[in-house]
Amino acid sequence: MTPPKKNKDDLKRSLKSYAKYSSLGFQMGALIFMGAYGGKWLDAQQRFEKPWFTLVGTLGGMGLGLYLFLRGIKSDQDD
């Protein structure tokens, strides 16, 4: 028994979904990194004892990344 062949449209759709979700993951990681790095830089400039800007930047990057990730998934479901 031979496995059913996928047509080209199914393959293109699969690759497009893979690329979209991969880019959403990279985008989320980049936002977290930029928030943490920017917060660390601000903490060094202000010379605080505790890393408040690093904490706020990291959490802000996580929140924005999660928002954009969920919005991207929702827009894919709407199509």
N, C-alpha and C positions, 0 to 999 in steps of 0.2 A: 504494500500500500504506500503510495507516495503522498507526501504532505502537500496541502493546498498551497498554491503559489499566491503570493501577495501581488496585487497590482501596483503600478508605480504611484498612484495617488495615495494609497495607504502608506507606502514607504516615505513619500514626501511629507505627509501629515505627521508621521512618527518623528522624522528628523526635525521638523519645524517645532514640535512640542518639546523635544529634547533640547534644542537650542534655546528656546524661550525659557524653560525652567533652569537651565544652566546659567543663563545670563542673569536671571533673578537672584540666584544664589550668589554669584560673583558680586552683583550690585549690593546685596545685603552685607556681604563681608567687607566690601570697600567702604560702605557708610559707617560700619562699626569701627573699622580701622581709622578712618579720617576723624571720627568723633573722639576716639581715644588719643590719637596723636595730637590733635588740636588742643584737647584738654590738658594733655601733658605739657605742651608748649606754654599754654596759658598759666599753668601752675608754676612752671619755671620762671616765667616773667613776673608773677605776683609774689613768688616765694612764700606760698602758704605752707603751714606745717602738715596739713592733710590735703590729699589730692582731690579737692572738691570739683575742680573743672574737669579732671580726668573722669571722675564718676559721672558727672552730668553729661559730658560729651559722649561717653560710651553708652549710657542709657538713652540719650537722644538719638544716637546712631542706630541703636537696636530698635527703638520705637519707629523711627522713620523707615528703616529697612523692612521691618515686619509689616508696616502699613503698605508700602509699595509692593511687597511680596504678595500679600493678601489681595490687593487691588488687581495685580497681574493675574492671579489665579481666578478671581471673580470675572474678569473680562474674558478669560478663556472659556469659562462655563457659559457665559452669555452668548457666545458665538455659535 
